[in-house]
Amino acid sequence: MTGIDFTVFKGSSDGKIVQSKTHKESIKPDEVLIKVTHAGLCGTDMHHRTSDIVLGHEGVGLVQQVGSHVTTFKVGDRAGWGYLHGSCGHCDECLNANEMFCPDRSIYAASNTDQGAFASHAVWKADFLYHIPDAISSSDAAPLMCAGATVFNAIYLYNIRPTDRVGVVGIGGLGHLAIQFAAKMGCEVVVFSGTESKREEAKSLGATEFYATKGVSKLEVGRPIKHLLVTSSQLPDWNLFFPIMAPNAIIYPMTVSGGNLSVPQRPLVSRGLGIQGSLCASRGVYVKMLRFAALHGTKPITQEFPLTVEGIEEAMTKLDKGEVRYRAVLVAEH
């Protein structure tokens, strides 16, 4: 098959969503053509709204054609993809299943910018696509392609154990999934949010304790926290959280924000605290995340919008105002 044309939705210098076309001469032997059915909206997409690239990296769809060398997918399969599109396959990071940190990685907004999840179709390497388990709907699967894989990666990769007391700061797109994953792994999950408004929801998601932080000068949480997943839209007051951390505890600042990360140095050193950077998952952890979510019924809380210029702009406006609960999913019109 040659001459593949499909619709895409791009950012622009003034932030308006632009409908455009992408052309592919053909599908390479190791590639798959996917008809996009669902696309999650992520905060990273907001960052690139003013860039001349095709937006979206939480894609789910149906396989329409496979390359001649592809054996892992067949026509009609559901497939998803996320932040990572490719890697060299032979460096130390790739050989250690850390493709996300490959020096020659292909990632959203830095490569393959002529296509993305906000589109009618996409062409990706089969090795960087994931089968969607039958137990997970395509709408639920879309946010798992980035938000789910990001929080699960921190929990899985850095050996958070069922016996650990895990704190989650913020109940939003990342936080509400972090609570579920940690709780279903058997952890004590201690949730921190600005106000009391989300207490019952946090408990229903699996939180064992809940604390409101707005206007509080000191937190009293009983036993200290071993791991702290920071998923809030703004970084917290570290002077509030450092005193409740256990010796040798780890903090995971998962919020994407500009500027430097500034933390109190003395308690960091005197109590052996660690700060661990964490990005979206590499391939092996993606597969484990999807299996875990399917087995335990881990699902994002979503709001659906049409996968059109108007739908994307409405979803982005609501996300910018903090009105999305908790992940926006764009659904292709049939």
C-alpha positions as CSV (number, residue, x, y, z in Angstrom):
1,M,0.0,0.0,0.0
2,T,1.4,3.4,-1.0
3,G,0.3,6.9,-0.6
4,I,-1.3,7.0,2.9
5,D,-2.9,10.3,3.8
6,F,-4.6,11.0,7.1
7,T,-6.0,13.8,9.2
8,V,-3.9,15.3,12.0
9,F,-4.4,18.0,14.6
10,K,-1.5,20.3,15.3
11,G,-0.6,23.1,17.6
12,S,0.2,26.6,16.3
13,S,2.1,29.7,17.4
14,D,-1.1,31.3,18.7
15,G,-2.3,28.2,20.5
16,K,-5.1,27.5,18.1
17,I,-5.6,23.8,17.1
18,V,-5.1,23.4,13.3
19,Q,-6.5,20.5,11.3
20,S,-4.0,19.3,8.7
21,K,-2.9,16.3,6.7
22,T,0.1,13.9,7.0
23,H,1.3,11.8,4.1
24,K,3.3,8.5,4.3
25,E,4.6,7.0,1.1
26,S,4.2,3.5,2.5
27,I,4.3,1.3,5.6
28,K,7.8,0.0,6.3
29,P,8.3,-3.8,7.0
30,D,8.5,-3.2,10.8
31,E,5.5,-0.7,11.0
32,V,1.8,-0.8,11.7
33,L,-1.0,1.4,10.4
34,I,-3.5,2.3,13.2
35,K,-6.9,3.9,13.0
36,V,-7.1,6.1,16.1
37,T,-10.3,5.6,18.1
38,H,-9.3,7.3,21.4
39,A,-6.6,9.7,22.5
40,G,-5.9,11.0,26.0
41,L,-5.1,14.6,26.7
42,C,-2.0,15.1,28.8
43,G,-0.5,18.1,30.5
44,T,2.5,17.7,28.1
45,D,0.2,18.3,25.2
46,M,-0.7,21.7,26.7
47,H,3.0,22.6,26.8
48,H,3.3,22.0,23.1
49,R,0.0,23.7,22.1
50,T,2.0,26.6,20.6
51,S,4.4,24.3,18.6
52,D,3.9,23.4,15.0
53,I,3.7,19.6,15.7
54,V,0.9,17.0,15.7
55,L,-0.3,16.7,19.3
56,G,-1.1,13.7,21.4
57,H,0.8,10.8,22.8
58,E,-1.8,8.7,24.6
59,G,-3.2,6.8,21.6
60,V,-5.4,3.8,21.2
61,G,-6.8,2.4,18.0
62,L,-7.4,-0.5,15.7
63,V,-4.7,-2.1,13.5
64,Q,-5.6,-1.6,9.9
65,Q,-2.4,-2.9,8.2
66,V,0.9,-4.5,9.3
67,G,4.3,-4.4,7.7
68,S,5.7,-7.5,6.0
69,H,8.0,-8.3,9.0
70,V,5.5,-7.7,11.8
71,T,4.4,-10.9,13.6
72,T,3.2,-9.3,16.9
73,F,0.0,-7.7,15.6
74,K,-2.7,-8.6,13.1
75,V,-5.4,-6.5,11.5
76,G,-8.3,-5.8,13.9
77,D,-6.1,-5.9,17.1
78,R,-6.4,-3.0,19.5
79,A,-3.1,-1.3,20.1
80,G,-1.9,1.6,22.2
81,W,1.2,3.8,22.3
82,G,2.7,6.4,24.5
83,Y,5.6,8.8,24.9
84,L,8.3,6.6,23.4
85,H,8.3,5.7,19.7
86,G,11.7,4.1,19.1
87,S,15.2,3.5,20.4
88,C,18.5,2.2,19.1
89,G,18.2,-1.3,20.5
90,H,21.9,-1.8,21.2
91,C,23.1,0.7,23.8
92,D,23.5,-0.1,27.5
93,E,20.1,1.4,28.3
94,C,18.3,-0.5,25.6
95,L,20.0,-3.8,26.6
96,N,18.9,-3.2,30.2
97,A,15.3,-2.6,29.2
98,N,15.6,1.1,29.9
99,E,14.7,2.3,26.3
100,M,13.2,5.5,27.7
101,F,16.7,6.7,28.5
102,C,18.3,5.6,25.2
103,P,20.5,8.5,23.9
104,D,18.9,8.0,20.4
105,R,15.4,7.5,21.6
106,S,12.4,8.8,19.6
107,I,9.9,10.6,21.9
108,Y,6.9,12.8,21.6
109,A,7.5,16.3,20.4
110,A,11.2,15.6,19.6
111,S,10.7,13.1,16.7
112,N,7.9,11.9,14.4
113,T,6.3,15.3,14.9
114,D,4.2,14.8,11.7
115,Q,1.9,12.4,13.6
116,G,0.5,11.8,17.0
117,A,-2.6,10.6,18.9
118,F,-4.7,13.6,17.8
119,A,-5.3,12.2,14.3
120,S,-7.4,9.8,12.3
121,H,-4.5,7.4,11.8
122,A,-0.9,6.9,12.8
123,V,2.1,4.7,11.6
124,W,4.4,3.4,14.3
125,K,7.0,0.7,14.8
126,A,5.3,-2.5,16.0
127,D,7.9,-3.0,18.7
128,F,6.7,0.2,20.4
129,L,3.0,-0.6,20.4
130,Y,1.1,-2.4,23.2
131,H,-1.7,-4.8,23.1
132,I,-4.7,-3.6,25.0
133,P,-6.1,-6.3,27.3
134,D,-9.8,-7.3,26.8
135,A,-10.6,-6.2,30.3
136,I,-9.7,-2.6,29.6
137,S,-11.9,-0.4,27.4
138,S,-10.2,1.7,24.7
139,S,-11.4,4.9,26.5
140,D,-9.9,3.8,29.8
141,A,-6.7,2.5,28.1
142,A,-5.8,5.9,26.5
143,P,-4.8,7.7,29.8
144,L,-2.9,4.6,30.9
145,M,-0.6,5.1,27.9
146,C,1.1,8.0,29.7
147,A,-0.4,8.9,33.0
148,G,-0.8,5.3,34.1
149,A,2.6,4.2,32.8
150,T,4.3,7.2,34.5
151,V,3.0,6.6,38.0
152,F,3.2,2.8,37.7
153,N,6.8,3.1,36.5
154,A,7.9,5.0,39.7
155,I,6.1,2.4,41.9
156,Y,7.5,-0.6,40.1
157,L,10.9,0.5,39.0
158,Y,12.1,1.8,42.3
159,N,10.9,-1.1,44.4
160,I,8.0,0.3,46.4
161,R,6.9,-2.7,48.4
162,P,3.5,-3.8,49.8
163,T,4.8,-3.1,53.3
164,D,5.7,0.5,52.5
165,R,3.8,3.6,53.6
166,V,3.3,5.6,50.4
167,G,2.3,9.3,50.2
168,V,0.5,10.8,47.2
169,V,0.4,14.6,46.9
170,G,-2.5,15.7,44.7
171,I,-5.6,13.9,43.4
172,G,-5.5,14.7,39.7
173,G,-4.7,13.1,36.4
174,L,-1.6,11.3,37.8
175,G,-2.6,11.2,41.5
176,H,-5.9,9.4,41.2
177,L,-4.1,6.6,39.3
178,A,-1.2,6.5,41.7
179,I,-3.5,6.0,44.6
180,Q,-5.2,3.0,42.9
181,F,-1.9,1.3,41.8
182,A,-0.3,1.7,45.2
183,A,-3.4,0.6,47.1
184,K,-3.8,-2.5,44.9
185,M,-0.2,-3.4,45.4
186,G,-1.0,-3.6,49.1
187,C,0.6,-0.4,50.3
188,E,-0.7,2.0,53.0
189,V,-1.6,5.0,50.9
190,V,-1.6,8.4,52.6
191,V,-3.1,11.1,50.4
192,F,-2.5,14.9,50.7
193,S,-4.7,17.4,49.0
194,G,-5.3,21.1,49.4
195,T,-8.8,20.9,50.9
196,E,-11.2,18.3,52.4
197,S,-13.3,18.2,49.3
198,K,-11.7,15.1,47.9
199,R,-11.5,13.1,51.1
200,E,-14.2,10.6,50.3
201,E,-13.1,10.2,46.7
202,A,-9.5,9.5,47.9
203,K,-10.8,6.8,50.3
204,S,-12.9,5.2,47.5
205,L,-9.8,5.0,45.3
206,G,-7.9,3.1,48.0
207,A,-6.4,5.7,50.3
208,T,-6.0,4.6,53.9
209,E,-5.5,8.1,55.2
210,F,-6.2,11.6,54.0
211,Y,-4.8,15.0,55.0
212,A,-5.8,18.5,53.8
213,T,-2.7,20.8,53.6
214,K,-4.1,24.3,52.8
215,G,-3.2,26.7,55.6
216,V,-1.5,24.0,57.6
217,S,1.9,24.8,59.2
218,K,2.6,21.2,60.4
219,L,1.5,17.8,59.3
220,E,0.7,15.1,61.9
221,V,0.5,11.8,60.1
222,G,1.5,9.1,62.6
223,R,4.1,6.8,61.1
224,P,6.4,8.5,58.7
225,I,6.2,8.2,54.9
226,K,8.7,5.9,53.0
227,H,7.9,7.0,49.5
228,L,6.3,10.3,48.4
229,L,4.8,10.6,44.9
230,V,4.3,14.3,44.1
231,T,1.6,14.5,41.4
232,S,0.1,18.0,42.1
233,S,0.1,20.7,39.4
234,Q,2.4,22.8,41.6
235,L,5.3,21.6,43.7
236,P,4.5,21.5,47.4
237,D,6.0,23.3,50.4
238,W,8.9,21.0,51.1
239,N,9.2,22.3,54.7
240,L,5.8,20.8,55.3
241,F,6.7,17.3,53.9
242,F,10.3,16.8,54.9
243,P,9.5,16.4,58.6
244,I,7.1,13.5,57.9
245,M,9.5,11.5,55.8
246,A,11.1,8.3,57.2
247,P,14.9,8.0,57.2
248,N,16.2,7.1,53.8
249,A,12.8,7.9,52.3
250,I,12.5,8.7,48.6
251,I,10.6,11.7,47.0
252,Y,9.4,11.4,43.4
253,P,8.7,14.9,42.0
254,M,6.5,13.9,39.0
255,T,5.1,17.4,38.4
256,V,6.3,18.9,35.2
257,S,7.2,22.6,35.9
258,G,9.8,25.1,34.9
259,G,12.6,26.4,37.0
260,N,14.8,24.6,39.5
261,L,13.9,22.1,42.2
262,S,14.8,23.8,45.5
263,V,14.6,21.7,48.7
264,P,15.9,22.1,52.3
265,Q,19.4,20.8,52.3
266,R,20.0,20.0,56.0
267,P,17.1,17.5,56.5
268,L,17.9,15.9,53.1
269,V,21.5,15.2,54.3
270,S,20.9,14.5,58.0
271,R,18.1,12.0,57.4
272,G,19.4,10.4,54.2
273,L,16.5,11.4,52.0
274,G,16.6,10.9,48.3
275,I,15.0,12.6,45.3
276,Q,14.4,10.3,42.4
277,G,13.6,11.6,38.9
278,S,11.2,9.4,37.0
279,L,9.8,9.5,33.5
280,C,7.3,7.5,31.6
281,A,7.9,3.7,31.5
282,S,10.0,1.7,29.1
283,R,8.4,-1.2,27.2
284,G,8.6,-4.0,29.7
285,V,7.0,-2.0,32.5
286,Y,4.3,-0.8,30.1
287,V,3.2,-4.4,29.5
288,K,3.3,-5.1,33.2
289,M,1.2,-2.0,33.9
290,L,-1.5,-3.0,31.5
291,R,-1.6,-6.6,32.9
292,F,-1.9,-5.2,36.4
293,A,-4.6,-2.7,35.5
294,A,-6.6,-5.4,33.7
295,L,-6.2,-7.9,36.6
296,H,-7.1,-5.4,39.4
297,G,-9.6,-3.2,37.6
298,T,-7.5,-0.1,37.8
299,K,-9.3,2.6,35.7
300,P,-8.9,6.3,35.2
301,I,-11.8,8.6,35.9
302,T,-12.4,10.2,32.5
303,Q,-14.4,12.8,30.6
304,E,-14.9,12.3,26.9
305,F,-14.8,14.9,24.1
306,P,-14.9,14.5,20.3
307,L,-11.6,14.2,18.5
308,T,-12.2,17.3,16.4
309,V,-10.7,20.8,16.5
310,E,-13.6,22.0,18.6
311,G,-13.4,19.0,20.9
312,I,-9.7,19.3,21.5
313,E,-9.9,23.0,22.2
314,E,-12.8,22.5,24.7
315,A,-10.9,19.8,26.5
316,M,-7.8,21.9,26.6
317,T,-9.7,24.9,28.0
318,K,-11.3,22.8,30.7
319,L,-7.9,21.2,31.6
320,D,-6.3,24.6,31.8
321,K,-9.1,25.8,34.2
322,G,-8.7,22.6,36.3
323,E,-12.2,21.5,35.3
324,V,-11.3,18.0,34.0
325,R,-12.0,15.1,36.3
326,Y,-9.4,13.6,35.9
327,R,-8.3,12.7,32.4
328,A,-9.8,14.0,29.2
329,V,-10.3,11.4,26.4
330,L,-10.9,12.4,22.8
331,V,-13.1,10.0,20.9
332,A,-12.9,9.7,17.1
333,E,-16.2,10.3,15.3
334,H,-17.4,7.3,13.3
